[in-house]
Structures are given as structure tokens and as C-alpha cells.
């Protein structure tokens, strides 16, 4: 039997406001001592009154607009009641039936095969305290309590773990362009829960419904959903009933039962009596709409038209805002260079060796030790014929480890390209003498043997020989013989 997978995602995003959602405490608590960013409001003491953070509302409206939602002019906050030690008041202030944004969409996939994922809602609530479990007891850090939290819920339109990952990457990209959140999954400012079920193709009835939690990276989401998809298929085929339950992802590669549906919460939502309804005028909403910055899709199109980049290169460069900013800094630094050629050169470096160095050092481009002006100087050294591509790659690696200037590294290590025939002649003589097999192959009509000989010249000069010149000189010598 053929199955299809049905996934819906719930993403919680911490907003980068200065203060918390309902009090004046600083929301920037990362690295602070436990329980230092607290006041009677976010500690949930009796008798206090919350006030709404205007910036958090604006960030949520921005996000809802960027996700093509309609914005409710009459919205409100509600109490979501439940008991858990991380919830200071015994209820969370959230939004129930009147979320700020409703019925939006997010498009994923390449331009030629776009897929639309519907967004159910975007609403605003408050984060809870953090529990630190120790051996036999738990500690409570209230710093996170009351930090503005935006929830973005998708319709179950996602059909594979790959699509789920594309959706999250795109969503994070939009949030970073809007500047409303650091949207960092590892640091917990971007968290995802997934609902996943399977059904026979053609059927509209889902087999059970499983919610997966505890995924702390995009890779974890992908792995957890792939595991769960497979687990449910096997269970169905072997005649087991797939329950409605919550499962937790474990990094060793499995999901485990956390809670079955019989223990589902009844949150007893009711309108928050301590806050007035929130009215958002059409003028206010339009004002926010006009203030929206350029978003990833628009920037991708601009990169294609302004710089002549391919749709694929533009997409990869613009998905990460910091990468796109870096790229444009490089272009701005060397305005005299011909645009499409130079843009392609910079893009190739950024998407190739540069990304490779970032990945092996496990750093983001914002923290790159190689600033745009240094990468530009490295590219200039190649364009001017001073160093070869092979040398440039080594120099870039050294720039990453030492933070040095490419020109200084080239000087100090004597890496200038050998473009002088006399200097190469000696090396070529040796290479020909040491490789009689390749020489005779070439002379017996195998022209590709010259590639091997050029490779030997490059090896002996540690990558400094001008490869075109080496090939020229080699073929001349070989013709004469
Ligand atoms: Zn507070």
C-alpha cells in the first residue's frame, strides 16, 4: 500500500524586544545569572498588573504580514490555564480565538516548483521559566518567564521531512530579514513541534496523530520526522493501531512516548481580565506594512536581475541574510569590476571554499574572521594573476585561522604565481624526465596525458605554477620530441 505523510508545524519564536511581554524587565537574559531579570509581574506574584509590550505587537504584525496573513483589527489576550512548575502564575497569557494574524501562506521549494504551505495563525504569548533538572531535584530560573513569544502554526500541508526542513529554513530566513528574532534553534529562540501522521494515498483519513517535541536543530527535525514516518508505516503494516500521543525525540535517533491523549490538557481559556482588548487600526497595520524591509524572495529576484546570478545561487546566498549582506559588501567594495563576472566570482567563493571554511570552523558568517575587504583582496590577487586558484584556497584557509591579510600571507610564504617561462622550464624538464610513461602516452595520441603532466608541475611548485603557461610549455616540448 502506498502511504503519504502529513505534517503540520508549530514554531515558537522568542522576539528580540528590549523588555519582556508584560513588564519592564530586560528580555536580554542570555548569560545572566539565574533569577536576575525578574520583577513581581514576571514572577507571577499576586496583585500585579501586566502591560502590553508595543514592540512585541509590532513584530508580530510584521511577521504576520510577511507571511501574507490577514490581520485582525480587534484582537485580545486570553488566559491559558494549566499547572506546571515553569509557569509562574498557573496560567499563561496567550491568544485563543482572536490571534493577531490568520490565514497566511509560505512558499517553499525552487522557483520552478514552488509549493504553498498555508499558515493557520500567528499569535503572541509569553515564554515560561526554565527548569534545570538535577539529580533528584529541579531548579527554576525565572529569567525567561514573560519573554515575548510568537507562535506560528501551519496547516498540515507538508508532505515530507524535506519539505518540513525547507519550511523551517524559509521561515527562519524571513524572521531574520524582519529583524524580529535571532531565530536560533540551538539557542532556543526558535523552537519547533511537529504533528505527523500517515494515510493511504487517496484517503483523507489520518492514521492517528503524533506530536513530536524536543527537536533542537533543523537536522533533528529532519531526523525525527524521518524516523516517525517510518515507525508509523511499519506499525500500520503490522496491524498495530497508531495512537494519538506526544513523543519526544532523543538524539540517539528515536522518538519515545511522553504522553498519551487521555491526559490531554483542558486549558479552560478565557479572556484575560487584566488587559483591555487590543485594537489595531487599519492605519497602524498599513504603516507597519510600509515599514517592512526587503524580504528574502524579493532580494533573490534582485540578485538575479542586478548581478546576473543564477536562481539557485541567488536563493542560497539570500536565504541567510548575513551571507547576502556579506556578498553585497564585496560587490560594493570593488565597483570598478565588471558586475556579472565579478558577482559570479564572489558567489562561487562564498558558496564554495568560504562556506566550507565556515563549516569546518563551526562559525556563522556574522562571526567570520575574514571580513569582506579581505576576501576581495584575495580575489584581486587571483584576477591580477599573482596567485593561482590552488594557492588561493590555501591562503583562504590561513586567513580563517590567523585572520591575516591575503597579501601579507602570500609575501611571507613566497606564494606568488610562477608566470615566468625560464623559471618553469627547469621544473618541466624534471617532470618530463621522471614521467616517461605519460610522455609516451601523449606522443602515441593520448592528449589527455598532458593533464597529468601539468598536475606534476603544479605539485612540484606547490601550486604556484601558472597552469596555462605550464600546459603551453609542456606541449611545445612534447611536439619537439
Ligand atoms: Zn519582570
Boltz pocket constraint, residues with backbone or C-beta under 6 A from the ligand:
constraints:
  - pocket:
      binder: B
      contacts: [[A, 20], [A, 23], [A, 24], [A, 25], [A, 37], [A, 38], [A, 39], [A, 40], [A, 41], [A, 42], [A, 43], [A, 145], [A, 146]]
      max_distance: 6.0
